[in-house]
């Protein structure tokens, strides 16, 4: 029985994934893919989600890459991370730097139109309705400072 050589880095969508982890855990290394999405991607590619990513053959990894790139067309809109884009109105799955840029654009749009959430973002306060009386404190004016 021959030993397989493990590949420690697998390149998918301009991101290096950890080859020592299982497929379902390694795919979560891509920004925009969580555990539920990674399991569905592995099933769509015909791969065992618990298999080690670095031990898979190159053609199997290519199938995973194809499924990740074509994920938007294969699943219903409710499984995507951007169900209705603000500008185009279409449903899509954003990954990596596209996701980070979209989130930044959304926050900047909220700041520009001066909505409540945008103002909370500007002042670095809690945005989603959390309490602020005793948590989220930062800065030099909070509490009692110790004499030196």
Secondary structure, DSSP 4 states (H G I P E B T S, - for coil): -PPPPPPSEEEETTEEEETTSBHHHHGGGSTT--HHHHHHHHHHHT--TTSBGGGS-HHHHHHHHHHHHTHHHHS-GGGSSBSS-TTT---B---THHHHHHHHHHHHHHHHTT-HHHHHHHTT---SS---SSSS--STTSSPPPP-
